[in-house]
Amino acid sequence: MIWTAAEDYSFRPVFMAFDREGKADLYLNSVIGWTHKWYGGGSLEALPRAFEGAAFQDLYDTVYWLCMETCVYEQEREDRPAVPELRREYARRILRDSGSDGEQELAVTLRNAHFGKALGGRTVLLPKEQRLVRDMDMKGKLTEAEVEARIRMILREYFHFRCDVPEEGIGTGRRRHFRRGKLFLKKPAVRFMITRLDDPEEDYEEEAGEEKGKDPGRKNGKKPGEKEGEGKEGRTGRLGNFLGELWEAGRDEWSREYIETCFGSPVYHVRELQRIESLLCTGSHEGCHLYFTKGERRITAGSGSPRGRLEKEAQGRQRIALEQEKKNREYYEAHRDVHQNCILRLKEQIANTLLIEQEPESVTARMGKLNGRRVWRERCLGDMRVFDREIINDTAPFSVDIMLDGSASQLHRQEMIASQGYIIAESLRLCRIPVQVYSFCSFCGYTVFNILREYKDRDGNRDMFRYSACGWNRDGLALRGAGYLMEQSQYPNRLLIILTDASPNDDKKIPSQGVWFKKTEYEAETGIRDAADEVRKLRKKGIRVIGVFYGLDQELEGAGKIYGSSFVRIRDAGQLADTVGGLIREEVRRMEESCQ
C-alpha cells in the first residue's frame, strides 16, 4: 500500500499503519506513501527524527501526521476521485470508535477535532485547542518549506519544542535506529496504530535472511552473544538521543542528576530517599524511584561533555517551566473576578460545614454568663474570670492535601489546573485548615513530587502557579507517595483531594511475577486497577480521598472505579465551589460519624 501510494518501490518507510486487529490500514498507509511522494527525501520527511526519545514523542508524532494528512489529501483529491470518500469513511470509523485507552487526552482531542472537521462537524474545544486545530489545518497546495515551517511553529508555540533534525536525513542510506512508538497513540489498544520501525533497513534485511536461510550471524534464531529473550522482539533498541538513553537507564545515576537539574534540589537526603523507596516502591512499582522537591533550581554552564548535554536538556525544561508559571499567573489574573468569587463561595461552604459539625465549648471568661459557683474567686483570689462563655474552636478538625496530576496529558489545560488548585487551597487557608499541595509526574523512571505548599506555610499560595505538566503519570505510586507525605500531618483526620483525568499511564512496565511471564504495560485497565487498590489502602488508614475529574467521557468509568462515589466532574471554574464544597461537606460529616 505504501509503495503503491509513494510510486517508489525502493522507499523504506519508517512508519507503517495497522488497525486494531493488526491489519494494514489502507488510508493511513496511503497517507504515509503520499507523504514520501510529495515531500520525500528532504528535511520535512526527516522531521520526526527530531522527536526520537523526547518525553512527548507520541504527541509530536500525532501533530506531525495530522498536519501531513491534510497536506497530502489536498494534493491527491483532484487526481484520485476515490480519495475524498476513503477519507470520510476513515473519519467516520475513527469517531465511532473514539476512546483514549491509555492515549494522551490531547492526542484524542486533536484527532477527533481534525477528522470531525473533515466530516463537516464541530468539536467543543478550549480556546487554545481551537487555535491549535486551526493552525494544523493546512489547506491548499503548500510547498515543502511552507509545511515544515508551519509544523515547527506549532511545536514551538504550543509545546515549547524546538526541532533539531540530525544531519543525515531520510533516504541517506545510513542505518537508522528508532524507538518503537505509535502515531496518535501511546499503545496499540484502539482502532488503529502507526508504528515506527526500530531500524527499517535491518528489518528488511532480517526478513530476507530468514526467508533464504542466509544469515551466517545467527544460530538458532539468535546472534552471537545474544542472551535468551533478546532477539528482534526482546531488544529495546537504541534511542535517538541522550534523553532517550536516560529514559531507558532509570536506575542510572545520570537519571537522578537529570531529574534534580530539571525539577530542583531534593527535599530528602539520598539515604532517606532510599529508605522511602524501600517502603513504597514494591510490588507493581518495584524498580521505580521517588523524588521530592520544592522546585529550588540550580543551573550550571553546559559543555560538550555528557554532563554538559544533561545541563543543556535540563535548562530547556527549566525555561519551559518558568514560561508556564508566567502563563498560569496571567490566566488567573485575566479571570480574577470569577476566581475570587469561587474562593469566597467555597470558603463560605467550608466555614458553614465546620460551624455545623463543631460542638460549642464552654470556657471561663471575664465576661459572659455569670457563674455563681465562681463568684468567691473574685472576692478571695482577685480572679475576674467568674463568667462562662461559649466559643467554637476555630482550630480545624482535619488537614487537607491537594495532589495535582502534572503529566503531559494536561499540557493543554495547565493554566486551568493551576488556578483550580489555587482556588481550593486558598479557600481552605482562609478557613484556617492546614493544607499541603503538590503535583506529580513520572519521568525517567522517577515519580516526581513537586511540593507547592506545606502545612506550615503562612504566606498564601502563590507558589501554586509553579505548576507545570510533563512526562507520564503512575497514579498508584503517586498515591503511595501522597500517603507518605500526609504522615507529616498532626491531625488524626486527613483528606486527600486529587485533580486528575483518571487515566494512569507510565512507560515503565510492571515487573513480571515469574520466569515465564512478560512485563505488563502500566496503562488502561491495569493502571486503573492499581490506582483503585491504592485508594482503598489509603481509606483503610483513615484517609478520606476525593477525586476532582476533568477527563474525557470515555474515562468516566475509570474515575468511578478508582474513587467510587467520591468524585466530581469539573468542566469550568464556576462549578468548583458547589461541587467540591459538597464533597468536602460530605467527607467532614463522615469524619464526625467515625469519631462518635
C-alpha positions as CSV (number, residue, x, y, z in Angstrom):
1,M,0.0,0.0,0.0
2,I,2.7,2.4,1.0
3,W,4.9,1.7,-2.1
4,T,1.9,2.0,-4.4
5,A,0.9,5.4,-3.0
6,A,4.6,6.6,-2.9
7,E,5.1,5.3,-6.5
8,D,8.6,4.3,-5.3
9,Y,9.4,0.7,-4.6
10,S,12.8,1.5,-3.3
11,F,11.4,3.5,-0.4
12,R,11.9,2.0,3.0
13,P,9.2,3.5,5.3
14,V,9.9,4.4,8.9
15,F,6.2,4.2,9.7
16,M,3.6,1.6,9.0
17,A,-0.2,1.7,9.9
18,F,-2.3,-1.1,11.3
19,D,-5.9,-1.3,12.6
20,R,-7.0,-2.7,15.9
21,E,-7.0,-6.3,14.6
22,G,-3.4,-5.9,13.2
23,K,-4.5,-5.5,9.6
24,A,-2.8,-2.9,7.4
25,D,-4.9,0.3,7.2
26,L,-5.5,1.4,3.6
27,Y,-6.0,5.1,4.2
28,L,-3.2,5.7,6.7
29,N,-0.7,3.7,4.8
30,S,-1.7,5.7,1.7
31,V,-1.0,8.9,3.6
32,I,2.5,7.6,4.5
33,G,3.1,6.8,0.9
34,W,1.8,10.1,-0.4
35,T,3.9,12.0,2.1
36,H,7.0,10.4,0.5
37,K,5.6,11.0,-3.0
38,W,5.1,14.8,-2.5
39,Y,7.6,15.7,0.2
40,G,10.1,12.8,0.3
41,G,13.8,12.9,0.6
42,G,14.0,16.3,2.3
43,S,14.1,17.7,5.8
44,L,10.3,17.6,6.1
45,E,10.1,13.8,5.8
46,A,13.1,13.6,8.2
47,L,11.4,15.9,10.8
48,P,10.1,13.0,13.0
49,R,13.7,12.1,13.7
50,A,13.8,15.2,15.9
51,F,11.2,13.6,18.2
52,E,13.1,10.4,18.9
53,G,13.4,9.9,22.7
54,A,11.6,13.1,23.5
55,A,9.3,13.0,26.6
56,F,6.2,13.6,24.4
57,Q,7.3,11.8,21.2
58,D,3.9,10.3,20.6
59,L,2.2,13.6,20.9
60,Y,4.6,15.3,18.5
61,D,4.1,12.3,16.0
62,T,0.4,13.0,16.3
63,V,0.7,16.6,15.4
64,Y,3.1,15.9,12.5
65,W,0.9,13.3,10.9
66,L,-2.4,15.2,11.3
67,C,-0.7,18.1,9.5
68,M,0.7,15.8,6.8
69,E,-2.7,14.1,6.3
70,T,-4.2,17.4,5.4
71,C,-1.4,18.3,3.1
72,V,-1.3,15.1,1.0
73,Y,-5.1,14.9,0.9
74,E,-5.1,18.4,-0.7
75,Q,-2.5,17.1,-3.3
76,E,-4.3,13.9,-4.1
77,R,-8.0,14.5,-4.1
78,E,-8.3,16.1,-7.5
79,D,-6.5,13.3,-9.4
80,R,-8.0,10.5,-7.3
81,P,-11.8,10.7,-7.1
82,A,-12.0,7.9,-4.6
83,V,-9.8,9.7,-2.0
84,P,-12.4,12.0,-0.5
85,E,-14.8,9.1,0.2
86,L,-11.9,7.0,1.5
87,R,-11.1,9.8,3.9
88,R,-14.7,10.3,5.0
89,E,-15.1,6.5,5.7
90,Y,-11.9,6.5,7.7
91,A,-13.0,9.6,9.7
92,R,-16.4,8.0,10.5
93,R,-14.7,4.9,11.7
94,I,-12.3,6.9,13.9
95,L,-15.0,9.0,15.5
96,R,-17.3,6.0,16.0
97,D,-14.6,4.0,17.9
98,S,-13.1,7.1,19.6
99,G,-11.6,6.4,23.0
100,S,-8.4,7.1,24.9
101,D,-7.4,3.6,26.1
102,G,-4.2,5.0,27.6
103,E,-3.6,7.6,25.0
104,Q,-2.8,11.1,25.8
105,E,-6.1,13.0,26.1
106,L,-4.8,15.9,23.9
107,A,-4.0,13.5,21.2
108,V,-7.5,12.1,21.3
109,T,-9.0,15.7,21.2
110,L,-6.8,16.8,18.3
111,R,-7.6,13.7,16.3
112,N,-11.3,13.8,16.9
113,A,-11.4,17.6,16.1
114,H,-9.4,17.0,12.9
115,F,-11.4,14.2,11.4
116,G,-14.7,15.6,12.8
117,K,-13.9,18.7,10.7
118,A,-13.3,16.5,7.7
119,L,-17.0,15.3,8.1
120,G,-18.2,18.9,8.4
121,G,-18.8,18.6,12.2
122,R,-17.7,20.8,15.1
123,T,-15.9,19.7,18.3
124,V,-16.2,21.7,21.5
125,L,-12.7,22.8,22.4
126,L,-10.9,25.1,24.7
127,P,-9.7,28.4,23.1
128,K,-6.1,27.2,23.0
129,E,-7.2,23.9,21.4
130,Q,-9.2,25.8,18.8
131,R,-6.2,27.8,17.7
132,L,-4.0,24.7,17.6
133,V,-6.5,22.8,15.4
134,R,-6.9,25.9,13.1
135,D,-3.1,26.2,12.7
136,M,-2.9,22.4,11.9
137,D,-5.4,22.7,9.1
138,M,-3.1,23.2,6.1
139,K,-5.4,23.8,3.2
140,G,-4.1,24.5,-0.3
141,K,-1.2,23.0,-2.1
142,L,1.7,24.1,0.2
143,T,5.4,23.8,-0.6
144,E,7.7,21.6,1.5
145,A,9.3,24.7,3.1
146,E,5.9,26.1,4.0
147,V,4.7,22.9,5.6
148,E,7.9,22.4,7.6
149,A,7.8,26.0,8.8
150,R,4.2,25.6,10.0
151,I,4.9,22.3,11.8
152,R,8.0,23.8,13.5
153,M,6.0,26.8,14.6
154,I,3.2,24.7,16.0
155,L,5.6,22.6,18.1
156,R,7.5,25.6,19.3
157,E,4.5,27.8,20.1
158,Y,2.1,25.2,21.6
159,F,4.5,22.6,23.1
160,H,7.8,24.6,23.6
161,F,9.6,22.0,21.5
162,R,12.3,23.1,19.1
163,C,13.1,20.6,16.3
164,D,16.7,19.6,15.9
165,V,17.0,17.1,13.0
166,P,20.2,15.1,12.6
167,E,22.3,15.9,9.6
168,E,21.6,12.5,8.0
169,G,18.0,12.8,6.7
170,I,15.6,10.2,5.4
171,G,16.9,8.4,2.4
172,T,20.6,8.8,3.0
173,G,21.2,5.1,3.1
174,R,22.6,5.2,6.7
175,R,21.4,2.8,9.3
176,R,18.7,4.4,11.5
177,H,17.6,3.2,14.9
178,F,14.2,4.2,16.2
179,R,12.4,3.5,19.4
180,R,9.0,1.8,19.0
181,G,6.2,4.4,19.1
182,K,2.7,4.9,17.7
183,L,1.1,7.7,15.8
184,F,-1.8,9.3,17.6
185,L,-1.5,6.7,20.4
186,K,0.9,5.5,23.1
187,K,-0.3,1.9,23.0
188,P,-1.8,-0.3,20.3
189,A,-5.2,-0.6,22.1
190,V,-7.5,1.5,20.0
191,R,-8.8,1.4,16.4
192,F,-5.6,1.9,14.5
193,M,-1.9,2.2,15.0
194,I,1.1,3.6,13.1
195,T,4.3,2.0,14.3
196,R,7.9,3.3,14.0
197,L,10.3,0.5,13.0
198,D,13.4,0.0,15.2
199,D,15.6,0.0,12.1
200,P,13.8,-0.1,8.7
201,E,16.8,-1.4,6.8
202,E,17.7,-4.0,9.4
203,D,14.1,-5.3,9.4
204,Y,14.1,-5.7,5.7
205,E,17.5,-7.4,5.8
206,E,16.4,-9.8,8.6
207,E,13.2,-10.7,6.7
208,A,15.2,-11.5,3.6
209,G,17.7,-13.6,5.6
210,E,15.1,-15.6,7.4
211,E,13.4,-16.4,4.1
212,K,16.5,-17.5,2.3
213,G,18.3,-19.0,5.3
214,K,21.4,-16.9,4.6
215,D,22.1,-15.2,7.9
216,P,25.5,-16.6,9.0
217,G,25.5,-14.3,12.0
218,R,22.5,-16.2,13.6
219,K,22.4,-19.5,15.2
220,N,19.0,-21.0,16.3
221,G,17.5,-17.6,15.7
222,K,20.0,-15.6,17.8
223,K,23.1,-13.6,17.0
224,P,26.4,-14.4,18.7
225,G,26.5,-13.1,22.3
226,E,22.7,-12.5,22.3
227,K,21.0,-13.6,25.5
228,E,17.8,-15.5,25.7
229,G,14.8,-13.2,25.1
230,E,17.0,-10.6,23.4
231,G,16.0,-11.2,19.8
232,K,14.2,-8.9,17.5
233,E,11.2,-8.7,19.8
234,G,13.2,-8.6,23.0
235,R,15.6,-5.8,22.2
236,T,14.6,-2.4,23.4
237,G,16.6,-0.8,20.6
238,R,18.9,2.2,20.8
239,L,17.2,5.5,21.3
240,G,17.9,8.5,19.2
241,N,19.4,10.9,21.7
242,F,20.7,11.5,25.2
243,L,17.4,11.8,26.9
244,G,16.3,8.5,25.4
245,E,19.3,6.8,26.9
246,L,18.5,8.3,30.3
247,W,14.9,7.1,30.0
248,E,16.0,3.5,29.5
249,A,18.5,3.6,32.3
250,G,16.1,4.5,35.1
251,R,18.3,3.4,37.9
252,D,21.4,5.1,36.5
253,E,22.9,7.9,38.5
254,W,22.6,10.2,35.4
255,S,18.8,9.9,35.6
256,R,18.7,11.2,39.1
257,E,21.1,14.1,38.2
258,Y,18.9,14.9,35.3
259,I,15.8,14.9,37.5
260,E,17.5,17.1,40.0
261,T,18.6,19.6,37.4
262,C,15.2,19.7,35.8
263,F,13.0,19.9,38.8
264,G,15.1,21.2,41.6
265,S,17.1,20.1,44.7
266,P,15.7,17.1,46.6
267,V,13.9,17.5,49.9
268,Y,15.3,14.3,51.3
269,H,18.9,13.1,51.5
270,V,19.8,10.2,49.3
271,R,19.8,7.6,52.1
272,E,16.5,8.8,53.4
273,L,15.1,8.7,49.9
274,Q,16.3,5.1,49.6
275,R,14.6,4.2,52.8
276,I,11.3,5.7,51.5
277,E,11.7,3.8,48.2
278,S,12.2,0.6,50.1
279,L,8.8,1.1,51.8
280,L,6.9,2.3,48.8
281,C,8.5,1.1,45.5
282,T,7.4,-2.5,45.9
283,G,5.0,-4.9,44.2
284,S,3.8,-3.3,40.9
285,H,6.2,-0.4,41.4
286,E,9.4,-2.4,42.1
287,G,12.3,-0.8,40.3
288,C,10.7,2.6,40.3
289,H,12.1,5.6,42.1
290,L,10.7,8.6,44.0
291,Y,11.8,12.2,44.1
292,F,10.5,15.0,46.3
293,T,11.4,18.7,45.6
294,K,10.3,22.2,46.3
295,G,11.5,23.5,42.9
296,E,14.7,25.2,44.1
297,R,16.7,25.0,40.9
298,R,20.3,25.0,40.1
299,I,21.7,25.9,36.7
300,T,25.3,25.3,35.7
301,A,27.1,26.1,32.5
302,G,26.9,23.4,29.8
303,S,29.8,21.9,27.8
304,G,30.4,19.3,25.2
305,S,30.6,16.6,27.8
306,P,27.7,14.2,28.7
307,R,27.2,16.3,31.8
308,G,27.1,19.4,29.6
309,R,24.4,17.8,27.4
310,L,22.5,16.9,30.6
311,E,22.6,20.5,31.7
312,K,21.5,21.8,28.3
313,E,18.5,19.5,28.3
314,A,17.6,20.4,31.9
315,Q,17.9,24.2,31.2
316,G,15.4,23.8,28.4
317,R,13.0,22.1,30.8
318,Q,13.5,24.9,33.4
319,R,12.9,27.6,30.8
320,I,9.6,25.9,29.8
321,A,8.6,25.7,33.5
322,L,9.3,29.4,34.1
323,E,7.3,30.3,31.0
324,Q,4.4,28.2,32.1
325,E,4.4,29.8,35.6
326,K,4.1,33.2,33.9
327,K,1.2,31.9,31.8
328,N,-0.5,30.5,34.9
329,R,-0.4,33.8,36.7
330,E,-1.6,35.7,33.6
331,Y,-4.5,33.3,33.2
332,Y,-5.6,33.7,36.9
333,E,-5.4,37.5,36.6
334,A,-7.4,37.5,33.3
335,H,-10.2,35.7,35.1
336,R,-9.7,37.2,38.5
337,D,-13.3,38.1,39.2
338,V,-14.6,34.6,38.5
339,H,-11.8,33.0,40.5
340,Q,-12.2,35.4,43.5
341,N,-15.9,34.7,43.5
342,C,-15.2,30.9,43.6
343,I,-12.9,31.4,46.5
344,L,-15.4,33.3,48.6
345,R,-18.2,30.8,47.8
346,L,-16.1,27.7,48.6
347,K,-14.8,29.4,51.7
348,E,-18.3,30.1,52.9
349,Q,-19.4,26.5,52.2
350,I,-16.4,25.1,54.1
351,A,-16.9,27.5,57.0
352,N,-20.6,26.7,57.3
353,T,-19.7,23.0,57.3
354,L,-17.3,23.5,60.2
355,L,-19.8,25.6,62.2
356,I,-22.4,22.9,61.9
357,E,-20.1,20.0,62.8
358,Q,-18.2,21.6,65.6
359,E,-19.6,21.5,69.2
360,P,-19.5,24.8,71.1
361,E,-17.2,24.7,74.1
362,S,-17.8,26.5,77.5
363,V,-14.8,28.4,78.9
364,T,-14.3,30.7,81.9
365,A,-14.0,34.4,80.9
366,R,-14.1,37.9,82.2
367,M,-17.5,38.5,80.6
368,G,-20.4,36.4,79.6
369,K,-22.9,34.5,81.7
370,L,-22.3,34.8,85.5
371,N,-21.2,31.5,87.1
372,G,-22.4,31.7,90.7
373,R,-20.1,28.9,91.8
374,R,-17.1,31.0,90.9
375,V,-18.1,34.4,92.4
376,W,-16.0,33.7,95.6
377,R,-12.8,33.6,93.4
378,E,-13.1,37.3,92.6
379,R,-13.6,38.2,96.3
380,C,-10.9,35.9,97.8
381,L,-8.4,35.5,94.9
382,G,-8.9,38.6,92.8
383,D,-9.8,36.3,89.8
384,M,-12.1,38.2,87.5
385,R,-12.9,35.1,85.4
386,V,-16.2,34.3,87.1
387,F,-18.3,34.2,83.8
388,D,-18.9,31.4,81.4
389,R,-18.8,31.9,77.6
390,E,-19.5,29.5,74.8
391,I,-17.0,29.5,72.0
392,I,-16.5,27.5,68.8
393,N,-13.0,26.2,68.5
394,D,-11.7,27.7,65.2
395,T,-8.9,25.1,65.0
396,A,-9.7,22.8,62.1
397,P,-10.5,19.2,62.9
398,F,-8.6,17.9,59.9
399,S,-5.9,18.6,57.4
400,V,-6.1,18.6,53.6
401,D,-3.7,17.5,50.9
402,I,-4.2,18.5,47.3
403,M,-2.4,16.5,44.6
404,L,-2.4,17.7,41.0
405,D,-1.8,15.4,38.0
406,G,1.2,17.0,36.3
407,S,1.6,14.6,33.4
408,A,1.8,15.5,29.7
409,S,-1.9,14.8,29.2
410,Q,-2.6,18.1,31.0
411,L,-0.4,20.2,28.7
412,H,-3.4,21.9,27.1
413,R,-5.0,22.9,30.4
414,Q,-2.1,23.7,32.7
415,E,-3.4,27.2,33.5
416,M,-6.8,26.0,34.4
417,I,-5.5,23.3,36.8
418,A,-3.1,25.7,38.5
419,S,-6.0,28.2,39.0
420,Q,-8.4,25.5,40.3
421,G,-5.7,24.2,42.7
422,Y,-5.1,27.7,43.9
423,I,-8.9,28.3,44.5
424,I,-9.2,25.2,46.6
425,A,-6.0,25.8,48.6
426,E,-6.9,29.5,49.2
427,S,-10.4,28.7,50.4
428,L,-9.0,26.1,52.9
429,R,-6.3,28.6,54.1
430,L,-8.9,31.3,54.8
431,C,-10.8,28.7,56.9
432,R,-7.6,28.1,58.8
433,I,-7.4,24.5,57.6
434,P,-3.8,23.2,57.3
435,V,-3.3,22.4,53.6
436,Q,-0.4,20.9,51.7
437,V,-0.2,20.9,47.9
438,Y,2.0,19.1,45.4
439,S,1.9,18.0,41.8
440,F,3.3,14.7,40.4
441,C,4.5,13.2,37.2
442,S,6.7,10.3,36.1
443,F,10.0,11.0,34.3
444,C,13.0,8.8,33.6
445,G,11.7,6.1,35.9
446,Y,11.1,8.5,38.7
447,T,7.7,9.7,40.1
448,V,8.5,13.3,40.9
449,F,6.6,15.2,43.6
450,N,6.8,19.0,43.2
451,I,5.8,20.4,46.6
452,L,4.0,23.7,46.1
453,R,2.8,24.4,49.6
454,E,3.4,22.8,53.1
455,Y,1.2,22.7,56.1
456,K,3.3,25.2,58.0
457,D,3.3,27.8,55.2
458,R,1.6,31.0,56.3
459,D,2.3,33.3,53.3
460,G,-0.5,32.3,50.9
461,N,-0.5,30.0,47.9
462,R,1.4,32.0,45.3
463,D,3.8,29.1,44.6
464,M,0.8,27.2,43.3
465,F,1.4,28.8,40.0
466,R,4.7,26.9,39.6
467,Y,2.6,24.0,38.5
468,S,3.6,22.7,35.0
469,A,3.0,19.4,33.2
470,C,5.4,16.9,31.6
471,G,6.1,13.2,31.4
472,W,3.8,10.3,32.4
473,N,1.5,9.6,35.4
474,R,2.0,6.5,37.6
475,D,-1.1,7.1,39.7
476,G,-0.7,4.1,42.0
477,L,2.8,5.1,43.1
478,A,1.8,8.7,43.4
479,L,-1.0,7.7,45.8
480,R,1.5,5.9,47.9
481,G,3.8,8.9,47.9
482,A,0.8,11.1,48.9
483,G,0.1,8.8,51.8
484,Y,3.7,9.1,53.0
485,L,3.6,13.0,52.8
486,M,0.3,13.0,54.7
487,E,2.0,11.3,57.6
488,Q,3.5,14.7,58.4
489,S,0.1,15.9,59.5
490,Q,-0.6,16.0,63.2
491,Y,-4.3,15.6,62.7
492,P,-6.0,12.2,63.0
493,N,-8.5,13.2,60.3
494,R,-7.0,13.7,56.9
495,L,-8.4,14.5,53.5
496,L,-6.8,14.0,50.1
497,I,-8.2,15.9,47.1
498,I,-6.8,14.8,43.7
499,L,-7.2,16.8,40.5
500,T,-6.9,14.1,37.8
501,D,-8.1,12.7,34.5
502,A,-8.2,9.2,36.0
503,S,-6.1,7.8,33.2
504,P,-2.9,6.2,34.7
505,N,-0.2,5.7,32.1
506,D,3.6,5.1,32.5
507,D,6.3,3.9,30.2
508,K,7.9,1.8,32.9
509,K,6.2,-1.6,32.9
510,I,5.1,-3.6,35.9
511,P,7.7,-6.3,36.7
512,S,7.0,-9.9,35.7
513,Q,5.9,-12.2,38.5
514,G,7.9,-15.2,37.3
515,V,10.4,-16.5,34.7
516,W,7.8,-17.2,32.1
517,F,5.7,-14.1,32.5
518,K,6.2,-10.9,30.4
519,K,6.2,-7.5,32.0
520,T,2.8,-5.7,31.9
521,E,2.2,-2.3,30.5
522,Y,1.2,0.3,33.1
523,E,-1.9,1.7,31.4
524,A,-5.6,1.5,30.8
525,E,-7.4,-1.2,33.0
526,T,-4.1,-2.3,34.7
527,G,-3.3,1.2,35.8
528,I,-6.9,1.9,36.9
529,R,-7.0,-1.3,39.0
530,D,-3.6,-0.4,40.6
531,A,-4.8,3.2,41.4
532,A,-8.1,1.9,42.8
533,D,-6.2,-0.6,45.1
534,E,-4.1,2.3,46.5
535,V,-7.2,4.4,47.1
536,R,-8.7,1.6,49.1
537,K,-5.5,1.2,51.2
538,L,-5.5,4.9,52.0
539,R,-9.1,4.8,53.1
540,K,-8.3,1.8,55.4
541,K,-5.7,4.1,57.1
542,G,-8.5,6.6,57.7
543,I,-7.6,9.0,54.9
544,R,-10.5,10.4,53.0
545,V,-9.9,10.5,49.2
546,I,-11.8,12.8,46.8
547,G,-11.3,12.9,43.0
548,V,-11.9,16.1,41.0
549,F,-12.2,14.7,37.5
550,Y,-11.7,16.6,34.2
551,G,-11.0,13.9,31.7
552,L,-12.9,12.6,28.6
553,D,-16.3,10.9,28.7
554,Q,-14.7,7.6,28.0
555,E,-12.6,7.9,31.2
556,L,-15.6,8.5,33.5
557,E,-15.9,4.8,34.1
558,G,-12.3,4.6,35.2
559,A,-12.8,7.5,37.6
560,G,-15.7,5.6,39.1
561,K,-13.6,2.5,39.6
562,I,-10.8,4.4,41.3
563,Y,-12.7,6.8,43.5
564,G,-16.1,5.2,43.8
565,S,-18.8,7.8,44.6
566,S,-16.3,10.3,46.0
567,F,-15.5,12.2,42.8
568,V,-17.0,15.1,40.9
569,R,-16.5,16.2,37.3
570,I,-15.4,19.8,36.7
571,R,-15.9,21.5,33.3
572,D,-15.2,25.1,34.3
573,A,-14.2,27.1,37.4
574,G,-17.8,28.2,38.0
575,Q,-18.7,24.6,39.1
576,L,-15.8,24.3,41.5
577,A,-17.3,25.9,44.6
578,D,-20.6,23.9,44.6
579,T,-19.2,20.5,43.6
580,V,-16.0,20.4,45.7
581,G,-17.8,22.2,48.6
582,G,-20.5,19.5,48.6
583,L,-17.9,16.7,48.6
584,I,-15.9,18.3,51.4
585,R,-19.1,18.7,53.5
586,E,-19.9,15.0,53.0
587,E,-16.4,13.8,54.0
588,V,-16.4,16.1,57.1
589,R,-19.8,14.5,58.1
590,R,-18.3,11.0,57.7
591,M,-15.3,12.0,59.8
592,E,-17.6,13.2,62.6
593,E,-19.6,9.9,62.4
594,S,-16.4,7.8,62.6
595,C,-15.3,9.7,65.7
596,Q,-18.5,9.1,67.6
